[in-house]
Amino acid sequence: MDDDDDLRAMELDTLEAIFPEIVRLPAASPSFSLELPVVMEPAANVLFQSKEQASQQVAQNRATFEISHLPSLTLRMDLVNGYPESSPPRVHLAAIPAWIPQSALQSMESEAAKLWEDLGRDMTAYAYVEHLQHLAEDAFGMVGSDGLLRVDDEHKLTM
């Protein structure tokens, strides 16, 4: 076992001690999955609208719902070969139902490599999880300047 393997195993063991709900995944490199709850303080006013209504910016006279808990964000992180010294972790994010736009998920995924660079190409898994938890507090920046979180109508029943 080389130094990178030791560091990755140690980091994953530490994460499991902090987040006992972590699920280790079978993979060539140490990998895990973690469900991150989305709890907003204060609660957000959510407007459910169809894609057509969203494109027309129709919001007046529509009922909003105050929601503090939204469906969780699923993080999958692979501590790839070369991590942490020469490669950032590989990250995949998903929300079921898909209430977070794919473009927002991809942007948050790319933040893992940036964080790894910013932290001096060091172990970043905990910092990234903490970063996502912080973003979840305000629905990942999806609340508009009007104070509304707009979500597609198709997700109304599940949310």
C-alpha positions in Angstrom: 0.0 0.0 0.0 1.5 3.4 -1.0 1.1 6.7 0.8 -1.8 7.8 -1.4 -3.7 4.6 -0.5 -3.0 5.2 3.2 -4.2 8.9 3.0 -7.3 8.0 1.1 -8.2 5.2 3.6 -7.5 7.4 6.5 -9.7 10.2 5.1 -12.6 7.8 4.4 -12.3 6.3 7.9 -12.4 9.9 9.4 -15.4 10.8 7.2 -17.2 7.6 8.4 -16.6 8.7 12.0 -18.1 12.1 11.4 -20.9 10.9 9.1 -21.9 7.4 10.1 -24.5 7.3 7.4 -21.8 7.2 4.7 -22.2 4.2 2.4 -18.9 2.7 1.1 -19.2 1.8 -2.6 -17.5 -1.0 -4.4 -15.0 0.6 -6.7 -11.4 0.4 -7.8 -10.6 3.4 -5.5 -12.1 4.3 -2.2 -15.6 5.6 -2.9 -18.6 6.6 -0.9 -22.1 7.9 -1.1 -23.8 10.3 1.3 -27.3 11.7 1.4 -27.1 15.4 2.4 -30.4 16.8 3.9 -31.5 20.2 2.6 -32.9 22.1 5.5 -33.3 25.8 5.0 -33.2 28.5 7.8 -35.4 30.4 7.3 -37.8 28.4 5.2 -38.2 29.4 1.6 -41.3 30.4 -0.3 -41.5 27.8 -3.1 -43.4 28.5 -6.3 -44.3 25.5 -8.4 -44.7 26.3 -12.1 -44.5 24.6 -15.4 -41.6 25.1 -17.8 -43.9 27.2 -19.9 -44.8 29.5 -17.0 -41.2 29.7 -16.0 -40.2 30.9 -19.5 -42.9 33.6 -19.3 -41.9 34.7 -15.8 -45.5 34.2 -14.6 -45.5 34.5 -10.8 -48.3 36.9 -9.9 -51.4 35.4 -8.3 -49.8 32.0 -7.9 -49.8 30.2 -4.5 -46.5 29.7 -2.8 -45.7 27.2 -0.1 -43.3 27.8 2.8 -41.0 24.8 2.9 -38.0 24.3 5.1 -37.1 20.7 4.1 -36.4 19.8 0.5 -35.4 16.4 -1.0 -31.8 15.5 -0.2 -28.8 15.9 -2.4 -26.9 12.6 -3.1 -23.1 13.0 -3.2 -20.9 10.2 -4.6 -17.2 10.8 -4.2 -14.4 8.7 -5.6 -11.0 9.2 -4.0 -9.2 8.4 -7.3 -5.7 7.1 -7.8 -3.4 10.1 -7.3 -5.7 11.8 -4.8 -4.8 13.9 -2.8 -1.4 14.8 -4.1 -1.9 14.9 -7.9 -5.6 14.5 -8.7 -8.8 15.9 -7.2 -11.6 13.6 -6.0 -14.2 12.7 -8.6 -17.6 13.9 -7.6 -21.2 13.2 -8.8 -24.2 14.9 -7.4 -27.9 14.0 -7.9 -31.2 15.0 -6.5 -34.3 12.7 -6.6 -36.6 14.0 -7.7 -34.6 16.2 -10.0 -35.6 19.5 -8.4 -32.1 21.0 -8.8 -31.3 21.9 -12.4 -28.5 19.8 -14.0 -26.5 22.9 -14.7 -26.4 23.8 -11.0 -25.4 20.2 -10.1 -22.6 20.4 -12.7 -21.4 23.7 -11.3 -21.3 22.3 -7.8 -19.4 19.2 -9.0 -16.7 21.4 -10.6 -16.3 23.2 -7.3 -14.7 20.0 -5.8 -11.6 20.4 -8.1 -11.4 24.1 -7.4 -11.6 23.5 -3.6 -8.8 20.9 -4.0 -6.7 23.5 -5.7 -7.5 26.2 -3.2 -6.6 23.9 -0.3 -3.2 23.2 -1.8 -4.0 19.9 -3.5 -4.7 18.3 -0.2 -7.4 16.1 1.3 -10.7 18.0 0.6 -13.5 15.5 1.0 -14.6 16.8 4.4 -14.3 20.5 3.3 -16.4 19.7 0.2 -19.1 18.0 2.2 -19.2 21.0 4.6 -19.3 23.3 1.5 -22.4 21.4 0.2 -24.1 21.5 3.6 -23.6 25.3 3.7 -25.0 25.7 0.2 -28.0 23.6 1.1 -29.0 26.1 3.8 -30.2 28.5 1.1 -31.3 25.9 -1.5 -28.0 26.1 -3.4 -28.5 29.7 -4.3 -31.6 29.0 -6.2 -33.8 31.4 -4.3 -34.4 34.4 -6.6 -34.1 38.1 -5.8 -37.9 38.1 -5.3 -37.4 35.6 -2.4 -39.0 32.7 -4.4 -37.6 29.3 -5.0 -39.0 28.2 -8.4 -39.5 24.5 -8.9 -41.1 22.6 -11.8 -44.7 21.6 -11.2 -43.9 17.9 -11.7 -42.1 17.8 -8.3 -45.0 19.4 -6.3 -46.3 16.1 -4.9 -42.9 14.7 -3.9 -41.8 17.9 -2.2 
